[in-house]
Amino acid sequence: MTDSETCTLCDLPLSSTAVENDAGERFCCQGCRQITATLAEREDLSTDADPAEIDAALDSGDRDVPDDYETTFLSIDGMHCATCETFIESQAAAHDNVAGADASYITDAVRIDHDPEAIGESGLRELLSGLGYQAYSRDDPLAERRAEDDELMRLVVGVTFGMAIMMTYVALIYPLYFGGLWYPEPQAEFLAEMLAGTSASYPFLVMGLLTGFVLLYTGGPILKGAYVSLKTRQPNMDLLIAVAATSAWLYSTIAIFVESGIPSLYYDVTLTVILVVTAGGYYENQIKQRANDRLAGLTEAQVDEAHRYEGDGSTTAVDIEELSAGEEILVREGERVPVDGSVADGEGTVDEAVVTGESLPVGKTAGDEVVGGSLLQDGSLVVEVGEGADSSIDRLTDMVWDLQSANHGIQQLADRLATIFVPLVFALAVTVGVAYFLLGATLSTTILTALTVMIVSCPCALGLATPLAIASSVREALERSIVVFDETIFERLRDVDVVIFDKTGTLTTGDMQVLDAEGPDDLFEQAALLETHSSHPVAGAIVDRYGPNEAATDGGVADSTASEDGGPDTADPMDNRVADFRSYATGVGGTVDGTELLVGTVGLFAEQGWTVPEELERRAETARKEGNAPVVVGRDGTAEAIAVVGDQPREDWEDVVEMLTDRGIEVAVLTGDSKEASATFAAHPGIDEVFAGVPPEAKAETVRQYGAGRQTVMVGDGTNDAPALATADLGIALGSGTALAADAADVAIVDDSLSSLETVFDLAAAANTRVKQNIGWAFCYNGVAIPLAIVGLLNPLFAAVAMAFSSLLVVTNSSRSLL
């Protein structure tokens, strides 16, 4: 396909709706043309798009996947940082029959392009399982449950063994370290003599073995993360924690054999680091899993099978991969359109909101284009498969994955510090040990001195600083109905320049309701009876407003009452009032109480030869321009009433916009609806830009260009917003949004309250401050303790007290309320 056949902005294929600007550039829609014009007027924004970057974000085909290869998604247990992504991708790509792999630790999944004949899904699971990672099918809830149980078992076993070891410390070791404070002097002296004996080393060795087991079993994922960080040459927090825990265990074990009297045991340090970090990680994962259904459950709109329409009128079920351009498929009421194409025959109402963001369903007849992933709400369609035989929802899903998995972005602050601190501690310990040996110290003294420096440098508080602060912040956010999917938001939300809102379902309620009506009440009540037989959302709004209380409906669909023999209850008086029901692409018709009724658009009335007064036509045209759905109601050949259906702005949207402008943040709005439907928001002084008629792919590209060089936040709720949410520096999904939007987002506001956006900003700022406080204190301790240890002025007893106090301070600081 040549450049002339694609949109200048979003690179979508051009269709009959293509438009041009004065410069001769062609666009797929008015929205893309408006965006380009707006960006061109802004001197501070670049309109130059790097084609390579656009292709990487918008065209999943650039993965260079051979034609006979398949794409498989697997869930991966054990991923928790960008280093894990790198390792998993390298493991998969090393196989000869794998073309490429993209991992995402945020969704705990990996996408693999592979030769199905050479290596299938089972082979891929085996390839990626090991070293603490476990790969399983994304639709295998049992495997996911086993992974969760294994994580819990590690924690339970560690706590059980840890309690047994700590009882020994409390009963025997701590009293001696603290001068027998809770034992009388005779008993303390006896205890000291007993523990100083040769036979006392056996209990110490048992403590060492038990601690070693906790280190290897409960701390296994941490040790695995440390190994992976070394293998990928990306030192991370796991390496920092592993060094601390392992050094404490090694020092204590060696001390049992080489120290006379009561040895200096730091098994409690190993236990504390492993158990607290593991518990924090388990807590964070539980919170994440409560709201993150992973990519496997986020593709409900994708269709794997289609009903190919044969010439004799029969259909054959086939995989969508077997479809070719020009073939015809049958789509029945309630089914999703499998692939993009055009209507060859039939008529129906299609809800395209999942893909296009349009708030109102669209009537489709022969010649109209349909998009894959959209839902046929009523009627039936014969669809001619379009070029490429693919689906818009598939492209959206691929785009979200590409943007998200490629966005390794900003690592945790502590991880970045670890890349410097960990090698420095190793180098310092080795240097001190060599210096002591050259000055004449024995080999055992040299080793113990080096390990002493390592223990004193043990970043216990630093290892706890970030996980505890993040766990506390995530918990407090959840208490306020805010779910954090990616903890790096506490760093990324500091200096936001632009907040971009989706309109439908975000700034508006997204629920269809009657906004205005004019006409006889009895006519509207009869229309509501007729609409109970339709599944159209507009019909649901009419029924909600005018339907009888005894009508049991579900989104405008009548709930048939069954008789005792399982058949329909023909005695239902409401059912008897409606006869000869007919469904059209743009409305319904039938007989109610013996009167012929027609309910729908002005166009439907014209098609059926019914009369529409000029005043009603003008009212309908005005409502349509405002982005609402005008519903004309008539009886016996003449239109007598009109109802305007649409969704309303949220009550708190203006307060949210003012809150952002008060913080000096620029506000913009993106929507798939018309310019007229967005007029309310465009008129607000706090909103800088409103981009209307924007397709999903253009939303992502608009976010990329509009936010170029600035920190950008995208707030949305629908699947069509997912690419934009993933493109933005930070994505926020409202609770009413689809699963795909939540997957692409970094934060989800579960209670669907737009006003909670202010809480998100406040929590992020407070959490970021808390992390810095904890890390600052941790480094302050190390800055004082390490020099004292190097010159031999730090007693191991005081070192243990200082480390415990440092960790306690971090824990206490993390437990304080953020707001």
C-alpha positions, 0 to 999 in steps of 0.5 A: 500500500502506498503512502497516498492510500494511507492517512497522513496522521494515523497511517490508517487506510483511506476509505470513501470518507477520506478528506484533504486539507489545503496542502493536499494531504489526505486524512482518513477522517475530519478528526485527523485533519483537525488534529494536524491543523491544530498541531501545525498552529502550535509552535511548541509542538512538533508535527514531524512524525518519525515514520519508523516510530509510527510504524513501530507503534501502529503497525504490528506487522513490522514485527516481521513475522513469517506468513506461516508463523503463529502468535501465542500469548502465555502468562508468566508467573514470577515476573516483577521488573523490566529485567525479567522482561529482558530475560524472558524475551532472550530465552524465547528468542534464542529458539531457532523457531521463534521469530520474536518475543515481547514480554510485559511484567505489568500484565505478567504475560509474553507474546511469542511469534513462532513456527507452530509446526516446530514448537507449539504452545506446550513447547513454549511453556517448557522453554520459558519455565525455569529459574523461578518462572512458570509459563502457562496458558492464558486461559488456564485458571488452574495454573494461575491458581497453583502459581498463587498457592506456591507464592503463598506457601513460600511465605507461610513456610518462611514465617513458620521457620522464622518464628522458630528461629526468632524464639531462640534469639529472644530466649538465648541470644538477645539477652546475652547481646544486651547484657542479660537485661531480662535475666538475673546475673547468675542465670545470665552467667550460666547461660553465657558459659553454656553457649560458649561451650563447644557443644553449643555450636550444634544449636547454632548450626541448626539455626543456620540450616533452618535460616538457609532453608528460608533463604533458598526456599522463601527467598528463591524468587529474590535469588532468581531475580539477582541471578537474572540481573547479573546475567542481563547485566542490569543490577536491580533491587533483587540483587541488593536484597540478595547480597544483604541476606546472603552476606548475613547468612555467610558471616554468621555461619563462618562465625560459628566455626572461627569465633571463640565464645559466643559467635556473632550471629546475624541470621535474624537479619537474613530472616527479616530481609527475606520475609518482609520483602516477600510479604510486601511482594505478595501483598502487592501482587494480591492487590494487582490481581484483584483488578488486573484480568491480564491480557487473556481476559481483555480481548472479549471483542476478538472473534476466532471463528466466522460463519462463511456464507455459501452461495446456496444460502448455507454457512460453514464455520471457519477460523478467521485465518482461513478467510480471504478478501471478497468472501462473504460471512454471515453475522447474526444478531448478538454476534460480533463482526469477525473482521473488517468489511462491508455489508453485502446484504441485510440490515441491522444496528451495530454498536461500534463503541468498542472500536471507534468510541462512537457513543451511539449505535449505527444502522448498517445497510448494503454498501456500508462499512463495518469494523471487526469487533463491533457488536450487531445488536439487532438484524442480520448482515452478510459481510464481504470480507475486506482487504487483509481479512483482519479485524480492527479490534485485533489491531487495537490489541496488538497496538496496546501490547506493542506500546506497553511491552516496549515501554520499559520506561522508568525503573524504580529509583532504588533499582537505579541506585542499586546499579551503583551501590551494589558494585560499590559495596562489593568493591569496598569489601574486597578492598578492605579485606585485601588491605587487612591481609597485606597488613599481616592479618590472618586469612580468617580475620581477613575474610571476617573483616571483609564480611563485616564490612558487607554486613555493616553495609547490608542495605536492610533499610534500603531493601525495605524502603521502596517495597514498604512505601509502595505497598503502603501507598498501593494499599491506601490507594485501594482504600480510596477505590484506586487500583495501581497497576504499575508502582512507577506512577509514584515517580512518573506523576510528579511533573505532569504537563498535559492531561488528555481526556476521552469524552464518552464515558469519561467526561460524560456518563456514557449511559443513554437516557432521554434528555428531552421529549415533546409529544403525548405521554400516551404515545411515548408509553405505547412506544416504550411497549414496542421498544421492549422488543428491541436490544438497541441502547436508545430503545433501552432509554425510551423504556427506562423513561416511559416503560410500565413498572411491571416490564422487566427489561435488561438494557431494553430487551424484553424479559419473556416470562415462561409458563410452567411447561417451559413455553412462553406465557401468552397470558402476559397482558403486556405481550398481548398489547404488541403485535406485528413487531418489525425491526429496522436498521434505524428503528422499530415498527408494529401495532400497539393496542390496535394502533400502527406505530413507527419509532426511529429516525426521520429517514426511517419515516421517509422510507416507510412513507410516513409524514413528518412535520417540518418542526419535528424535522428541525428538532431532529436535525438540531439534536443530531448536530449536538451529537444526540440521537433524535427518536421520532414517534408516530402513529397511523402514518404521521409523526407526532412526537420526538425524544432526544436521547444521549449521554450527559456530562458528569456532574463533577467534570468542571471541578476536575478541569479547574483542579488541573488548571489550578495546578498549571496543567494543560487540558485536552479532550479526544473523542470519536463523536462529532464536533457538535457533540463536544461543544460543551467542553470546547466552550470551557475556558479551562480546556485548551484543545478538543479533538473530535471525530478521532479514530482510535489509532489517531488518538494514540498518534495525537497523544504522542505528538501533542505530548511530545517533550512533555509529561502526558496523562491520558484518562479514558474508559473504553477499549478504543482508548487503550492505545492512547492510554498505553501511548501516554506517559501515564494512563488512567482508566475509570472503573466503568471502562472495559478490561482492555482499557484497564490493562493499558492503564497504569491506574484504575479508578474503580468507583468510576468517580472522576473527582478521584483523579485529584486523589490520584495526583495527591497520593502519587506526590505523597508516595514519591515523597515517602519513598525518598524519605525512606531511601534517604534514611537508609543511605544516611545509615550506610553513610555513617556505618560503613566508615566506622566499620572500615576503621574497626570502630563499629562493634557488631552489637551496635551494628545490629542495633543500628540496622534494626533501628534503621529498618524499624524507622523505615517500617514506621515511616511507611505505615503512616497515612499518606494523606 
